[in-house]
Amino acid sequence: MTYQEKKSIVSVVSAILIFVSYCLYMYPRYPGGEGVEPSEVFHYWGSFVLYLTLFSIVAHIIISIIFNIVFRLTTNEKEPAFADELDKLIDLKAFRNSFFVFVGGFLFAMGSLVFNQPLHVMFIILISAGFISDVTGSVTKLYHYRRGV
């Protein structure tokens, strides 16, 4: 298995673990119930998205550093120092697929508002679209490194 394949697998697993652990941490803090001020709900969802973004970035950086250390210790090889044409093409295809999934989720989230769904449905769809687009990009990279372009 190549470095890129291993990195894609670690990226998929870490994205799932980060998202699930953060959601399990934040779920009990939802200000649900009757008589809750809308500002409290907006504050919750705003902080959810902001902190998820920050938490995800920091966790991905830490996991990437740990992965590179473990990879180097186990294989005695360095991370590839350059990206060739195949790497760039695979990155572009992964970005495209990830972008399409997120835009589709965004449109679906806005559509939920058109059909008079509660605001929390829109936020859940939007956050889920971000997560699924992240996983889609990593799975696309793994697929193309395994099967070719």
N, C-alpha and C positions, 0 to 999 in steps of 0.2 A: 504494500500500500504506500502511495506517495505521501509526501509531506502535505500537499494540498488536500488530499482525501482525508487524511487524519485531522487536519485543521477544520475541514468542513463538518466532520462528525462531531468534533468537540464544540463547534459553534452551534450546531443544532441542539445538542444535549444541554449546553449551557444556556441557550436562549429559553428552552423549555423550563429548566430548573429555576432560572432567574424569574421568569414570569409567574410560574406557579407559586414559588415561595413568596414573592411580593404580594400576589393576590391573596394568598392565605393570611399574610400579615395584615393587609389592609381591610379585608372583608369584615371582620368584627367591628371595625371602627366606622362603618357606614351609619350616618345619622338618620336611620329610617324611622318609620312610625308616623302617627297622626300629629298634626300641628307643628311639624318641623318647618322652620323658616327656609324658603328657597335659597337664601344666601348661604345657609349652612351646607346645603346640598351642593351648590356650585363651588363652594370652598373645598369641600371634600373631593369632588371630581377634578378640580384644578390642581390641587395638591397631589392627587393620585397620579395624574399624567406627568406633572413636573418631577415628582420624586421618582416615579418609575423610570423616566428618561435618565435622570442623574444616576440612579442606582444601577440601571442597566449598563450605562457607559462605563462606570467605575468597575463593575463586576466583569464586563467583557475585557477590559484592559488587564485586570488582575489575572483572569483565566488565561488570556493570551500569553502573558509573561510566564505563568506557571507551565503552560503547555510547551513553550519554547525551551524552558529549562529542562523539563522532563524529556522532551524530544532529543535535546542535545546530549543529555546524560545517557539515554538508552541506546541511541544510534551512533553516537560520536560524529554526527554530521551537523553542519550549520544549516540554518534556515536559508533557502535560496535567496541570493542577494539581488536577483533581477527577475522581472516578469517578461516572458517572451510573448509572442503574438497569440499563442494559444491561451495563455493565462489572461491576457487582456480581453480576448474574445469571450471567454467563459465568464469573466467578471461582468462584461457588458450584458450578456444574456441573463445572468443572475439578477443584475440590477433592473433590467427590463421587466422580468417576471415579478420581482418584488414590487416594483412601481405599479404594475398593472393590478396586482392584488390589493395594494393599499388604496389606489384610486377607486377601485371597485367597492372596497369597504367604505371609503369616504362617501361615495355616492349612495350607497345603501344606508349609511347613517343619516345622511340628509333626507333620504326618502322616508326614513322612519319618522322624521318630523313632519313631513308632508301628510302622512297618514295618522297624525295626531297621537303618536306614541309618547309616553312619558320621556322626559329629558334623559333619565338615567339609561334608557334603552339606546339612545344615540351615543352616549359616552361609552357604553359597554361595546357597542358595535365598532366604534372608532378605535378603542384600545385593542380590541380583538383583531381588527384589521392590521394594526401595527405589528402585533405579535405574529400573526400568520404571514405577513409579508417578510418579516425577518427570517422566519423558518423557511419560507419559500425560496428566498435568495440562497440560503445555505444548502438546501436540498438540491436546488438547481446546479450549484457549483459541484456538489458531490456527484450528481448524475452525469454531468458533462465530463468530469475528470475520469469517471468510471467508463462511460460509454463513448466518449468522444463528442466532437461538435458535429 
